[in-house]
């Protein structure tokens, strides 16, 4: 049997990795885990302060790590191009894409067109744009892995988050179709659908979120990061197509 430490690092070390929304929450946790295993990681998010803090924290934890990026918004084409330029010039390409940047959203009745359009542009168009650009680079090398971070909202479909449900249902369908399109090119596609996870997206205060974690009603961001690592660590012959992670006492 192969050492598990080797197994989980086999597809990470020296890989060129882009994590959208990688400055906070799930994205930051994923970046931490992949950097710890020797990945060369590019992160970005909309908020300059969050970006600065995330890079400083990664460098503090892993002084010899390679971490790249800049503040950017996935809804803006010029920002997408800016990130891709860094990926091409500093990383030298993309081996792994973690499509994670997303916004929470309530029901549709009280929202303006501008509000929900921005959410749709972030949660759907941003995923499509980065998947397209990553795939165009991966197909030249006939290898790569795209992981889309979805949500169990695509299954629970509560009436309190209609807009968010619409976007995550779209990501579920997109991931299934994208895998069929890209697998023949040697590119893997995985969908990870978390249940409730501690993050700034949650409406509960941090103290309440911590209590829910202790009561097994909410996940930590690192739970999703470890699930992501499991997907990425599989040998070439093996695809984790869909993974659902729920808190023990979140009944969906």
C-alpha positions in Angstrom: 0.0 0.0 0.0 1.3 3.5 -0.9 1.9 5.9 1.9 -1.1 8.1 2.3 1.1 11.2 2.6 2.4 10.5 -0.9 -1.1 9.7 -2.2 -2.7 12.9 -1.2 0.2 15.0 -2.5 0.7 13.2 -5.8 -1.3 15.6 -8.0 -0.6 18.8 -6.0 3.1 19.5 -5.7 4.3 22.0 -8.3 0.9 22.1 -10.0 -0.3 25.5 -11.3 -3.5 26.2 -9.5 -6.1 28.9 -9.7 -8.7 29.4 -6.9 -11.4 31.9 -7.7 -12.7 33.6 -4.5 -9.6 32.2 -2.8 -9.2 35.0 -0.2 -11.9 34.0 2.3 -14.0 31.1 3.4 -13.9 27.8 1.5 -11.6 29.3 -1.2 -9.0 30.4 1.4 -9.1 27.0 3.1 -8.6 25.2 -0.2 -5.7 27.5 -1.0 -4.1 26.7 2.4 -4.3 23.0 1.9 -3.0 23.0 -1.6 -0.1 25.4 -0.8 0.8 23.2 2.2 1.3 20.3 -0.3 3.6 22.3 -2.6 1.0 23.7 -5.0 1.8 26.9 -6.8 -1.4 28.8 -6.1 -3.0 31.9 -7.6 -5.9 33.4 -5.5 -8.1 36.4 -5.9 -11.2 38.1 -4.5 -13.0 41.4 -4.9 -11.8 43.0 -1.6 -8.2 44.3 -1.6 -8.0 44.0 2.2 -9.1 40.4 2.2 -6.6 39.6 -0.6 -3.7 41.3 1.4 -4.7 39.4 4.6 -5.0 36.1 2.8 -1.6 36.3 1.2 0.0 37.4 4.5 -1.6 34.5 6.4 -0.5 32.0 3.8 3.1 33.3 3.8 3.1 33.2 7.6 1.9 29.6 7.7 4.1 28.5 4.7 7.1 30.9 4.4 8.5 29.1 1.3 5.1 28.9 -0.5 4.4 30.2 -4.0 1.3 32.3 -3.9 0.2 34.7 -6.6 -2.7 36.9 -7.4 -4.3 40.3 -7.1 -7.8 41.7 -6.2 -10.2 41.0 -9.0 -13.9 40.6 -9.7 -15.1 37.6 -11.8 -17.9 39.7 -13.3 -15.5 42.1 -15.0 -13.8 41.0 -18.2 -10.8 43.2 -17.6 -10.3 41.6 -14.2 -10.6 38.1 -15.7 -8.0 39.0 -18.3 -5.7 40.4 -15.5 -5.9 37.1 -13.6 -5.3 35.0 -16.7 -2.2 37.1 -17.5 -0.8 36.3 -14.1 -1.6 32.6 -14.6 0.2 32.6 -18.0 3.2 34.7 -17.1 3.9 33.8 -13.5 2.4 30.3 -13.2 3.1 29.3 -16.8 -0.4 27.9 -17.3 -3.2 26.2 -15.4 -3.3 22.6 -14.2 -6.1 22.9 -11.7 -9.0 25.3 -11.5 -11.1 25.6 -8.4 -14.2 27.5 -9.4 -15.4 28.9 -6.1 -16.1 32.6 -6.2 -19.8 33.0 -5.4 -22.3 35.2 -3.5 -25.3 34.3 -1.4 -28.7 35.6 -2.4 -32.2 35.6 -0.9 -35.6 35.1 -2.6 -36.4 37.1 -5.7 -39.4 39.1 -4.5 -37.4 41.8 -2.6 -34.4 42.1 -5.0 -33.7 44.5 -7.8 -32.7 43.5 -11.3 -29.2 44.9 -10.7 -28.9 42.9 -7.5 -29.7 39.5 -8.8 -28.0 40.1 -12.2 -24.7 40.7 -10.3 -25.2 37.5 -8.4 -25.9 35.6 -11.6 -22.9 37.1 -13.3 -20.7 36.1 -10.3 -22.1 32.6 -9.6 -22.7 31.5 -13.2 -20.9 33.6 -15.8 -17.8 33.7 -13.6 -17.7 29.9 -13.5 -18.2 29.6 -17.2 -15.5 32.2 -18.1 -12.8 30.6 -16.0 -13.8 27.1 -17.0 -13.5 28.1 -20.7 -10.1 29.8 -20.2 -8.7 26.9 -18.1 -10.0 24.3 -20.6 -8.4 26.1 -23.5 -5.0 25.8 -21.7 -5.5 22.3 -20.4 -6.5 20.8 -23.7 -3.1 21.7 -25.2 -1.4 19.6 -22.5 -4.2 16.9 -22.6 -4.5 17.1 -18.8 -6.1 19.1 -16.1 -8.8 19.2 -13.4 -11.7 21.6 -13.0 -13.5 21.5 -9.7 -16.8 23.5 -9.4 -17.9 24.3 -5.9 -21.7 24.1 -6.0 -24.1 23.8 -3.1 -26.7 21.5 -1.6 -29.1 24.4 -2.3 -29.5 22.8 -5.7 -31.2 19.9 -3.9 -32.9 21.5 -0.9 -34.3 24.4 -3.0 -35.6 26.4 -0.1 -38.0 29.3 -0.8 -35.8 31.7 1.2 -32.9 31.6 -1.3 -34.5 31.5 -4.8 -31.8 33.4 -6.6 -29.0 31.4 -5.0 -30.8 28.1 -5.8 -31.1 29.1 -9.4 -27.4 29.7 -9.7 -26.3 26.6 -7.9 -28.8 24.4 -9.9 -27.2 25.9 -13.0 -23.7 24.9 -11.8 -24.9 21.3 -11.2 -26.2 21.0 -14.7 -23.1 22.8 -16.1 -20.7 20.5 -14.4 -22.4 17.4 -15.7 -22.4 18.7 -19.3 -18.8 20.1 -19.0 -17.5 16.7 -17.9 -18.9 15.1 -21.0 -17.4 17.8 -23.2 -13.9 17.8 -21.6 -13.2 14.2 -20.5 -12.3 13.2 -24.1 -9.6 15.9 -24.0 -8.0 14.4 -20.9 -9.5 17.0 -18.5 -11.3 16.0 -15.3 -14.4 17.8 -14.0 -15.7 17.4 -10.5 -18.6 19.0 -8.6 -18.5 19.4 -4.9 -21.8 20.4 -3.2 -21.4 21.4 0.5 -24.2 21.9 2.9 -24.1 24.7 5.4 -20.5 25.9 5.9 -19.1 28.7 8.1 -18.5 31.7 6.0 -19.2 35.4 5.5 -22.1 34.3 3.3 -24.0 33.0 6.3 -26.5 35.3 7.9 -25.7 34.0 11.4 -23.1 35.8 13.4 -19.7 34.1 13.8 -20.5 33.1 17.4 -23.8 31.4 16.3 -22.0 29.6 13.4 -19.4 28.2 15.9 -22.2 26.9 18.0 -23.8 25.2 15.0 -20.5 23.6 14.2 -20.3 22.2 17.8 -23.9 21.0 17.5 -23.0 19.2 14.1 -25.3 21.5 12.2 -22.7 23.3 10.2 -19.4 22.4 8.5 -16.0 24.2 8.7 -14.4 25.5 5.5 -11.5 23.0 5.9 -14.0 20.2 5.6 -14.6 21.2 2.0 -10.9 21.8 1.5 -10.1 18.2 2.5 -12.9 17.0 0.2 -11.4 19.0 -2.6 -8.0 17.4 -1.9 -9.5 13.9 -2.1 -11.0 14.7 -5.5 -7.6 16.0 -6.8 -5.6 13.1 -5.4 -7.2 10.4 -7.5 -5.1 8.6 -10.1 -5.8 9.5 -13.7 -8.1 6.5 -14.2 -10.4 7.6 -11.4 -12.8 10.6 -11.5 -14.8 11.8 -8.5 -17.7 13.2 -10.4 -20.0 14.5 -7.7 -19.4 14.8 -4.0 -21.9 16.0 -1.5 -20.8 17.0 2.0 -23.5 17.8 4.7 -23.3 18.6 8.4 -24.4 15.5 10.3 -27.6 17.1 11.6 -28.5 19.1 8.5 -31.4 17.1 7.1 -31.9 17.8 3.4 
